[in-house]
Amino acid sequence: MSLDPKYADLPWIAHGQPDVYEAGELPEADQMMKETVEDTMSAREIEVVKLSVSEAHRRFAGCKVDSSNVDFSDSISGNGKIGYAIEMDQYDFFSPESKDKESLVNRFQRLQTETHQLISDIQSVSDQNNLNPKEPISTAQLLSCAEMLSEKLTTINCDELSTICADSSDTVGQTLHSKILRQIDEFKPDKPASRSPKKSNHLIYEIYDRKSSIQQSDAEKVADIDRRIHRIEALIGQPDPNKLTALTADTTTHGLLEACSRLSARSSLFQQGYLDMIEARLASLQGKLQAVTEKREAIADYDMQNKIAELYELVKKWNDVAESLPMIVERLSTLKSLHEEASQFSQSLCTIESSQKNVEGSLSSYTKLLEEVQNNVIKNMEVIKDNFTTIESHFPISSK
């Protein structure tokens, strides 16, 4: 049978062997059944706990879960882990596990407290029910029923009921009563036994503890510790805030356990094996640095020789220029005087051009005035001629 080329290079595939198809031990109809918890393979460290949903519901019915103080962190403090707090709406005289073993006395006390609570609730809400007249049952009726119930309960003699139930096995109440008495005795202060001398020739010494002396001893211890700290600071030096921040960097960002693990990892680097390896690396690094410095010195010497050669070439060129330098200076001085004269000549030309422009302007204005004068003279001559003709025309008539 030829192998498909796309499966040729896949791992965990046997090549050159016959194909074997094996079925399970169970029938085909039972092979799809789900495995139970016992059939599944689990580690030995994992504890499998069987829980009943009905028992859990009956145990925690009417309870509230408070998760404000929950702490499941892996801190190394002495408090330990804090789980969820369960708050119950009502408090009983017995534990929730023994609720089915309630005695007649406990049941009587529970009913009596519930009736008193019901009466107080009805009396507190009696003023509010006046605003709702459409209610089928008024608070007065409820109050009367509750009072009748309380009267019936008071008719029952609790002492007789306790004597009736004395023969029954009320172990829960007895254990609870003894537990409460034991706790009350623990909270009571222990009275010291009065000691009286048995014989007249005996003496009794009593030791009294004074709080002032304890406080004074604590203050002396604190002062001694302070003096030691000052002495250590004088020997070592004042603490550097940068060093302190470097030491407390792990505790500020991480937990104390992680900081301890990091410190242990750093301290493990100071073992002999790590130190030898670090020393070998430092030796190799020192050799490389020495080789680099030698190469740098050789490169620096080569650069210095190149600069000296360049300066020598510049000096040789300067020797050739130094011979012709006096002639160049003389030529430059003559050129300077020539440039000064040329600048003066250009300034005089500028003044001549400006005066020529002024003369031309005045000539043009004078020509215009002359033309106007000529025109006026011509006009005046014509007027005079006309006047003479008129005068001559008058003279012959007068002569006649």
C-alpha positions in Angstrom: 0.0 0.0 0.0 1.5 3.3 -1.1 1.8 6.1 1.5 0.2 9.4 0.8 3.0 12.0 0.3 1.4 14.5 2.6 1.7 12.1 5.5 5.3 11.0 4.7 7.1 13.4 7.1 4.7 13.4 10.0 6.0 12.1 13.3 4.6 9.1 15.3 3.6 7.3 12.1 4.9 3.8 11.6 6.1 3.1 8.0 6.4 -0.3 6.5 4.2 -2.1 9.0 0.8 -3.7 8.6 -2.3 -1.7 9.6 -4.0 -3.0 12.8 -7.5 -2.0 13.8 -8.4 -2.9 17.4 -11.7 -2.3 19.1 -12.3 -1.5 22.8 -13.2 -4.1 25.4 -16.8 -2.7 25.9 -19.5 -3.2 23.3 -20.1 -0.5 20.8 -23.3 0.7 22.5 -21.4 1.1 25.9 -18.3 2.8 24.5 -20.0 6.3 24.3 -21.0 6.3 28.0 -19.6 9.1 30.1 -16.9 8.3 32.6 -17.6 8.8 36.2 -15.4 10.7 38.6 -13.9 7.5 39.9 -13.0 6.3 36.4 -11.1 9.5 35.5 -7.4 9.5 36.4 -6.4 12.3 38.8 -3.3 13.1 40.8 -2.9 11.8 44.3 -2.5 15.3 45.6 -6.0 16.3 44.5 -8.7 15.4 47.0 -12.0 14.6 45.5 -14.9 15.6 47.7 -18.5 14.4 47.1 -21.0 17.2 47.6 -24.8 16.9 47.8 -26.7 19.8 46.2 -29.8 19.3 48.4 -27.8 19.2 51.7 -25.9 22.3 50.6 -29.1 24.1 49.8 -30.7 23.1 53.1 -27.6 24.2 55.0 -27.2 27.7 53.4 -30.9 28.5 52.8 -31.6 32.1 53.9 -27.9 33.0 54.4 -26.0 35.9 53.0 -22.4 35.7 51.8 -20.0 38.5 52.8 -16.9 38.7 50.6 -15.5 42.0 51.8 -12.7 40.5 53.9 -11.8 37.5 51.7 -8.1 36.9 51.4 -6.8 33.9 49.4 -3.4 35.3 48.8 -0.2 33.4 49.5 1.1 35.9 52.1 3.5 34.8 54.8 1.8 36.7 57.5 0.4 34.9 60.5 -3.3 35.7 59.7 -3.7 32.9 57.1 -6.3 32.7 54.5 -9.8 34.2 55.1 -12.8 32.7 53.4 -16.3 33.8 52.8 -18.4 34.9 55.8 -21.9 33.6 56.1 -24.6 35.8 57.7 -27.9 34.3 58.7 -31.2 36.2 59.0 -32.1 34.6 62.3 -30.1 33.3 65.2 -31.0 30.0 66.9 -29.9 28.4 70.1 -28.5 25.4 68.3 -26.2 24.8 65.4 -27.6 24.4 61.8 -26.5 20.7 61.7 -28.8 19.9 64.7 -31.9 21.9 63.5 -33.9 18.7 63.1 -33.2 17.8 66.8 -35.1 20.8 68.1 -36.6 20.2 71.6 -40.0 21.3 72.8 -38.4 24.0 75.1 -36.4 25.4 72.2 -39.5 25.4 70.0 -41.5 27.1 72.7 -38.9 29.8 73.1 -38.6 30.4 69.4 -42.4 30.8 69.0 -42.5 33.2 71.9 -39.7 35.4 70.5 -41.3 35.3 67.0 -44.7 36.4 68.5 -43.2 39.3 70.4 -41.3 40.4 67.3 -44.5 40.2 65.3 -46.4 42.4 67.8 -43.6 45.0 67.8 -43.6 45.0 64.0 -47.4 45.5 63.8 -47.3 48.3 66.3 -44.5 50.1 64.4 -46.4 49.9 61.1 -49.9 50.8 62.5 -49.5 54.5 61.6 -48.6 53.7 58.0 -51.6 51.4 57.4 -54.0 54.4 58.0 -52.8 55.7 54.6 -53.9 52.4 52.8 -57.6 51.9 53.7 -58.2 49.4 50.8 -56.2 46.5 52.5 -58.4 43.4 53.2 -56.9 42.9 56.7 -56.2 45.8 59.1 -53.4 46.0 61.5 -55.8 46.0 64.4 -57.0 42.5 63.5 -53.4 41.3 63.1 -52.5 42.8 66.5 -55.5 41.1 68.2 -54.6 37.7 66.7 -51.0 38.1 67.7 -52.0 39.1 71.3 -54.3 36.0 71.5 -51.4 33.8 70.3 -49.1 35.3 72.9 -51.7 34.8 75.7 -52.0 31.1 74.7 -48.2 30.8 74.8 -48.1 32.4 78.3 -50.7 29.9 79.6 -48.2 27.1 78.9 -46.0 26.6 81.9 -42.4 26.5 80.8 -41.3 24.7 84.0 -43.7 21.9 83.5 -42.6 21.6 79.9 -39.0 21.5 81.0 -39.7 18.7 83.5 -41.6 16.8 80.8 -38.6 17.0 78.5 -36.0 16.3 81.2 -36.2 12.6 80.6 -35.7 13.0 76.9 -32.1 13.1 75.5 -31.6 16.9 75.1 -27.9 16.6 74.5 -27.7 19.6 72.2 -29.1 22.1 74.8 -26.9 20.6 77.5 -23.7 20.8 75.4 -24.5 24.4 74.3 -25.3 25.4 77.9 -22.0 23.9 79.2 -20.1 25.5 76.3 -21.5 29.0 77.1 -20.7 28.6 80.8 -17.1 27.6 80.0 -16.6 30.6 77.7 -18.0 32.9 80.4 -15.6 31.4 83.0 -12.7 32.0 80.6 -13.5 35.7 80.4 -13.6 36.1 84.1 -10.4 37.5 85.7 -8.5 35.1 87.9 -8.5 36.2 91.5 -5.2 35.6 93.3 -5.5 33.3 96.2 -5.0 35.0 99.6 -1.8 33.8 101.2 -1.6 33.8 105.0 1.5 32.8 106.9 1.2 29.4 108.5 3.6 30.2 111.3 4.7 33.4 112.9 8.4 32.8 112.0 7.7 32.6 108.3 7.8 35.6 105.9 5.9 36.1 102.6 7.3 38.2 99.8 4.8 39.7 97.3 6.0 41.1 93.9 3.9 43.9 92.3 4.4 44.9 88.7 4.5 48.6 88.0 3.5 49.9 84.6 5.8 52.9 85.0 8.8 50.6 85.4 7.9 48.6 82.4 7.5 51.7 80.3 10.8 53.0 81.6 12.6 49.7 80.7 11.0 49.9 77.2 12.2 53.5 76.8 15.7 52.4 77.9 15.7 49.6 75.3 14.6 52.0 72.6 17.3 54.5 73.5 19.9 51.7 73.5 18.8 50.6 70.0 18.9 54.3 68.9 22.4 54.7 70.2 23.5 51.5 68.4 22.0 52.8 65.1 23.8 56.1 65.5 27.1 54.3 66.1 26.6 52.1 63.0 25.7 55.2 61.0 28.9 56.9 62.2 31.0 53.9 61.2 29.3 53.2 57.9 28.0 56.6 57.0 24.6 58.2 56.5 22.1 56.1 54.5 21.8 57.1 50.9 18.2 57.5 49.7 19.1 56.2 46.3 20.6 53.0 47.8 17.5 52.5 50.0 15.2 52.9 47.0 17.3 50.4 45.1 17.0 47.9 48.0 13.2 48.4 48.4 12.4 48.4 44.7 11.4 44.7 44.8 9.1 45.1 47.8 7.3 48.1 46.4 6.3 46.5 43.1 6.1 42.8 44.1 5.1 40.8 47.1 7.4 39.8 50.0 7.7 36.2 48.8 8.7 37.2 45.3 11.2 39.7 46.7 12.8 36.9 48.9 13.0 34.6 45.9 14.8 37.4 43.9 17.2 38.0 46.7 18.0 34.3 47.0 18.6 34.2 43.3 21.0 37.1 43.5 22.8 35.6 46.5 23.3 32.3 44.7 25.4 34.3 42.2 28.1 34.6 44.9 28.8 30.9 44.9 32.3 29.7 44.1 31.4 28.3 40.7 29.7 31.5 39.6 32.6 33.6 40.9 35.2 31.5 39.0 33.1 31.9 35.8 32.8 35.7 36.4 36.6 35.9 37.0 37.4 34.1 33.8 35.0 36.4 31.8 36.6 39.5 33.5 40.1 38.2 32.5 39.1 37.7 28.9 37.4 41.1 28.9 40.6 42.7 30.3 42.7 41.1 27.5 40.3 42.4 24.9 40.4 45.9 26.4 44.2 45.8 26.4 44.3 44.8 22.7 41.8 47.6 21.9 44.0 50.2 23.7 47.1 49.0 21.9 45.3 49.3 18.5 44.1 52.7 19.5 47.6 53.9 20.3 48.9 52.7 17.0 46.0 54.4 15.2 46.7 57.6 17.1 50.5 57.5 16.2 49.6 57.0 12.5 47.2 60.0 12.6 49.9 62.1 14.2 52.5 61.3 11.5 50.0 62.2 8.8 49.3 65.5 10.4 53.1 66.2 10.7 53.6 65.4 7.0 50.8 67.8 6.0 52.3 70.6 8.1 55.7 70.0 6.5 54.2 70.3 3.0 52.5 73.5 4.1 55.8 74.9 5.4 57.6 74.1 2.1 54.9 75.9 0.1 55.2 78.8 2.5 59.0 79.1 1.9 58.3 79.7 -1.9 55.7 82.3 -1.1 57.8 84.1 1.5 60.4 85.2 -1.2 57.8 87.0 -3.3 55.9 88.4 -0.3 57.6 91.9 -0.2 56.8 92.6 -3.9 53.2 91.5 -3.3 53.0 93.9 -0.4 54.3 96.8 -2.4 51.9 96.1 -5.3 49.0 95.9 -2.8 50.0 99.3 -1.3 50.2 100.9 -4.8 46.9 99.3 -5.7 45.4 100.8 -2.5 46.5 104.3 -3.4 45.2 103.9 -6.9 41.9 102.6 -5.6 41.7 105.7 -3.3 42.3 108.1 -6.2 39.8 106.2 -8.4 37.2 106.5 -5.7 37.9 110.3 -5.4 37.6 110.7 -9.2 34.3 108.8 -9.2 33.0 111.0 -6.4 34.0 114.2 -8.4 32.3 112.7 -11.5 29.2 112.2 -9.5 29.2 115.8 -8.3 29.7 117.1 -11.9 26.9 114.9 -13.1 24.6 116.3 -10.4 25.6 119.9 -11.2 25.1 119.3 -15.0 21.6 118.0 -14.3 20.8 121.1 -12.2 22.1 123.4 -15.0 20.1 121.5 -17.6 17.0 121.9 -15.4 17.5 125.6 -15.0 18.1 126.1 -18.8 14.9 124.3 -19.6 13.0 126.5 -17.2 14.7 129.7 -18.6 13.7 128.7 -22.2 10.2 128.2 -21.1 10.2 131.7 -19.5 11.8 133.2 -22.6 9.1 131.7 -24.9 6.4 133.1 -22.6 8.0 136.5 -22.7 8.3 136.5 -26.5 4.6 135.5 -26.8 3.6 138.3 -24.4 5.7 140.8 -26.4 4.1 139.8 -29.7 0.7 140.1 -28.2 1.5 143.5 -26.8 2.9 144.7 -30.1 -0.2 143.6 -31.9 -2.3 145.5 -29.3 -0.2 148.6 -29.7 -0.5 148.4 -33.5 -4.2 148.2 -33.2 -4.2 151.2 -30.9 -2.1 153.2 -33.4 -4.4 152.4 -36.3 -7.4 153.5 -34.3 -5.6 156.7 -33.4 -4.6 157.4 -37.0 -8.1 156.9 -38.1 -9.2 159.7 -35.8 -6.6 162.2 -36.8 -7.6 163.0 -40.4 -11.1 163.7 -39.4 -10.0 166.1 -36.8 -7.7 167.9 -39.3 -10.5 168.4 -41.8 
